[in-house]
Amino acid sequence: MKKFHFKATTLSIAMTIILLVLGGLIIGGFYYAQDWLRGLSGNSTQSATSVVTDTTIPNQPQNNTTAQDTVSIKSATLVSSKSDYQTKIQQDLNKYASETGVKIKDYGTTSAPQNNTTIQLINGVEANYVKVTLENPVTFTNLIKFIKAIETNIPKMKITGINISRSNNSSDLVKVDPITIEVYTR
């Protein structure tokens, strides 16, 4: 078998041809991918415009009215009625206490806390305050779950005063002074 030797000029020409072919493949692949992406974006734009043209203007006021009705119903549930807010709040707090493993000892009404920075309320909406006393000591994780349940409640409630101290018995148990909860009523 005869050995084949490359000369420098032959090797240089072969490398140049290989680079030109690879460059052509890269450029061709780029344009192919660009056309493919344009085709995809053209389809999504076309379907989006067809959705827009399919809706008619007379339906918009009806849809807007329905949306307003939904918002007004939802906003009406954000505040309690002034006549029965205490029983509703007690029911909610009892439910959250049983779900989180916290025991409530006593309920009571109170005035606004001393350090409370009152916010401007909407006309007709008042802030009332409920004091909740828990049985101590309380597991810290259960207390956090209870607080989260209160803060995400509808009708809206907000904790405005809480004092927590560590229990001597365990690192997971805490003592909680009476909690002041702000309740919005109409």
Rosetta blueprint (number, residue, H / E / L):
1 M L
2 K L
3 K L
4 F L
5 H L
6 F L
7 K L
8 A H
9 T H
10 T H
11 L H
12 S H
13 I H
14 A H
15 M H
16 T H
17 I H
18 I H
19 L H
20 L H
21 V H
22 L H
23 G H
24 G H
25 L H
26 I H
27 I H
28 G H
29 G H
30 F H
31 Y H
32 Y H
33 A H
34 Q H
35 D H
36 W H
37 L H
38 R H
39 G H
40 L H
41 S H
42 G H
43 N H
44 S H
45 T H
46 Q H
47 S H
48 A H
49 T H
50 S H
51 V H
52 V H
53 T H
54 D H
55 T L
56 T L
57 I L
58 P L
59 N H
60 Q H
61 P H
62 Q H
63 N H
64 N H
65 T H
66 T H
67 A H
68 Q H
69 D H
70 T H
71 V H
72 S H
73 I H
74 K H
75 S H
76 A H
77 T L
78 L L
79 V L
80 S E
81 S L
82 K L
83 S L
84 D L
85 Y H
86 Q H
87 T H
88 K H
89 I H
90 Q H
91 Q H
92 D H
93 L H
94 N H
95 K H
96 Y H
97 A H
98 S H
99 E H
100 T H
101 G L
102 V L
103 K L
104 I E
105 K E
106 D E
107 Y E
108 G E
109 T E
110 T E
111 S L
112 A L
113 P L
114 Q L
115 N L
116 N L
117 T L
118 T L
119 I L
120 Q L
121 L L
122 I L
123 N L
124 G L
125 V L
126 E E
127 A E
128 N E
129 Y E
130 V E
131 K E
132 V E
133 T E
134 L E
135 E L
136 N L
137 P L
138 V E
139 T E
140 F H
141 T H
142 N H
143 L H
144 I H
145 K H
146 F H
147 I H
148 K H
149 A H
150 I H
151 E H
152 T L
153 N L
154 I L
155 P L
156 K L
157 M E
158 K E
159 I E
160 T E
161 G E
162 I L
163 N L
164 I E
165 S E
166 R E
167 S L
168 N L
169 N L
170 S L
171 S L
172 D L
173 L E
174 V E
175 K E
176 V E
177 D L
178 P L
179 I E
180 T E
181 I E
182 E E
183 V E
184 Y E
185 T E
186 R L
